[in-house]
Amino acid sequence: MHYIESGAGTPLVLLHAFPVDARMWNPLRSRLEEQARVITPDQRGLGESSLDGTTARGMIEPAAAPLTVDRPSVDVAAADVLELLDQLELPRVVLGGCSMGGYVAMALLRAAPQRVAGVLLVDTKAPADTDEQRTNRLNVASRAEQEGTGSWLAENMVPNLLGSATREKRPEVVGDLRALIEAQPADGVAWAQRAMAARPDSLETLRAFDGPAMVAVGAEDTITPPAAAREMADALPRGELVELAGSGHLPSLEAPDALADAVRPWLAGIDV
């Protein structure tokens, strides 16, 4: 599993959204690395992580056995993160996730809550997909496998991922996001969509977690709107809700200053 690490202090593992990779966290990383050891892995099949979860892409020997890929599941993705924590000798961390990364973070909470000192959920939601949402995900997975991702995925996703303020006033963020999406391999996109389509409801998981918890949401997020964030914050016994003005679904790219300002004092109060 490929990951990016920088900074020193409280270990903070941040899991990225779909359909991008760990680089989406770079603007937030630069604002937190004086306080935290920021670790951002690429989910299997995306960024530089291979689809079988064992290596970085391009590092498999030519004579190696054919690729064996686990069934698409957020539980498998969570197990990859736990394996990384073991490799880094981190018994407990503050765990964060945005969108798909939030689904994986909640799966890790189900599997190993004792490894999580605090949880940061950014523009994500706890309920499972509706039948319509599940069907849409499976259709995207099939199209990615048949056609590749080309430019169609970015064209379909960017208007939904970014808030109106970002789209209208910050063309550089629009361009950066498009490039991130277009860099993602089709097989990883398909695997991730099927994993998200199969995920369970996680509200009971949140109700059972009694550690520090922050839920952050962009005020302009139409994918997982503020109402979904309030539902999670209400479910978490120690949940705090932060709404970020001028941001859509990806505040690390759209409003990194505001997100960092919210996270810093919260993170300082967590004993890992």
N, C-alpha and C positions, 0 to 999 in steps of 0.2 A: 504494500500500500504506500503510495507516494504521499508525502505531507510536506508542508512548509512550517518552519519553526523560527521564532525570533522572540527577543525580549527576555526578561527575567522577573521572577516573582510568582504570584499565584498561578498554577497551571490552569489555563483556559483553553479548552478544546472547542473549536467552532466548526460546525458541519454545514456544508453549503447547500444552496437551493438547486432546483432543476430549471433549466438544463444548462448549468454552468459548472464551474469547478472552484477549487479553494481560492483562486485569485480574486473572487468576488469580495473576500474579506480584507484585501490589502489596505483599502482606505481606513478601515477600523483598526487594523493591526498597528498601523503607524501611530495611532492615537492612544493605544493601550500598552504598547510594549515596554514603557518605562515602569509599569505597574504589574504587568502579567507576562508569564511565559506563554505566548500565543501559539497554539498548535492547530493547523488547519489541514486536515487530510482531504485528498480527492477520493470521492466514493468510487468503488470498483466500477470500471468501465468508463469513467469520466476523467477528464484532465489527463494526468499521467499514470493513473492506476489501471492495471490490467483488469480484464473482465473476470478472470478467475480469482482475483484478490490476492495473489501471491507476490507479485512483482510490480515494478514500474513498467509502463509500456515500453516496448522495444528492447527489453533486457532478457527476454527468453532465448535460450540457446537454440540454434537452428535444429539440432538433433533431439530436442525435447519432445516428450510425448504430446499427443494432441491435447488441446485446451479442454479442461473439464470445468464447466460453469455450473455453479449452484443455482437452484431455482430462485427466481426473482422474489425477494422478500426483504422488508425493512429489518426483520430479525437477523438475516444474514449480514446486512450492512452494519447493524449494531454489533454483531460478533466481530466483524473486521475492526471496528473501533476499539473494542475491548482487547483484542489481540495487540493492537498498536499500543494501548496503555501498558500492557504487560511488557512489551518490548522496551518501552521508555521507562519502565520501573516506576510507574505512577499509580499508587494504590487508590488515590482519590483525586478528582478534578472538578472544576466548575465546567459544566457542559452546556454548550449553546448550539442552537440550530435554527436556521432560517428555512421556512417552507418545507421542502423535502427533508432538509436537515433536521427540522423540528420533529418530523415523523420518526426519523432514525433515533433522535435523542429520546423520544418517548418509548421507543422499542428498547433502548438501552436501560431506561428506568424500570421497565418491566423485568428485564433479565438480571440486572445487577444494580439495584438502587444504592447498595452500600458503596459503590464506586463514585457516586455523585454527591459532591458537597453542596452544590447549588445548581440551579438550572435556569438558562436564559432561552426563552422561546420567542422568536422573532418572526412575525408575519407568517404564522402557521395556524393549524387548527387541530382539534382533538377528534372530531367525529370521523368515521369512515366515509368513503365516497358513497354518493347515491348511485343507483344503477346507471343513470345517464352519465355521470362523471366517470364511472368505471368504463363504460363503453367508449367514451371519448379517449380515455387514456390508451385503451387497447388498440383503437384505430390509429392513434399516433405511433404506437410501437410498431404496428404492422407496416405503416407507411415508411417509417425510418428504415426498417429492414429491407423493404422493397426498392426504395428510391434513394436511400441515403438521406442526410439532413439538408444538404445543399443550402439554399437561402430561405426555403419555405418555412422552416421551423422558427428562425429568427423573425421573419415577417409576421408570423402568427402570434409569437410570444411577446415581442418587445412592447407593443401597445398595451398589453395587459399587465406586464410586469412593472412598468414604470408609471409613476403618477403623472398627471397632466402638467404639473409645474415643471417636472424634469423634462418631459417630452418637448415642451414649448420653449424652455429657457436654457437647457443644458445639452446641446447637441453632442458634446464630447462624451457625456455619459451614455447617450443613446448609441453612439458609435462603439464605445468600449463594450457595452453589453452585447451588441450584435456580433462583435468579433469573438467574444467569449462563447456565445451560443454556437456560432459556425465552426468553432474549433472542436466541438464535442463529437466523438465517434458515434456512428449510428447504432452500433450494437450496445453501447452503454446507455444511450438514450432509450432504446427499446427495453432494456433490462430494468432501468429505473422506473419507467412508466408502469410496467407490469408489477413491480414491487409495490409501488404506491397504490395501484388499483386493488391489491390484495390485503392492504393493511387493515387492522381492526380498529374499532373505536378505542380511544385512549383516555376518556374522561375518568374512569375509575383508577387508572394508573396515576393520573394527576392528583386525584383526591387522596391517594395513599402516600404521596410524597410530602413529607413534613419539613423538608429543608428550605432554605431561602430560594425564592423563585421570582423572576422578573419576566413579564410578558410585554414585549414592545411591538407596536404596530404602526405602520404608516397611515396617516389620516386619509390618504387618497388610495389606499389599497382596495381594489375591487375583487381580488381573488380570495383573500382571507381578510375580510373587512374588520373594522374595530369591534363589531358585535361578536365575532368569533374569538377575538382576543379577550374580551370581557368574560366570555363563557369559561375560558381557560383560567383566567385570573381568579374568578369566583370559585372554581373547582379546587385550585391549589390552596392548601391551608395557610400558606404564607405568601400568597401571590401578590405582586405589585404590578400595576398596569401603567404603561407609559405610551402615550399617543404622540407620534412625531409629525408635526405639521410639514406640509410640502413634500411628503414622501409617499411613494406607492409601496410595492411589494418587496423592494430591495433597499432598505435604508442604509446598509453599509456602503452602497454606491451612491445613493441619492442624498442622504443626510447623515454622513459619518460623524460630523461634529456633535449633532444633537444626540445621536445614539451613544457616542462615547461619553458625553456629559451625563447621560442617564446611568450608564453602566459603571463608571468609575467609583462613585460612592457606594453603590450596591456591592460591587466586587470587594471593596475594602473591608466590608463588614463580614466577610465569609472566612471562616477558619477551616482551612484544608488540612 
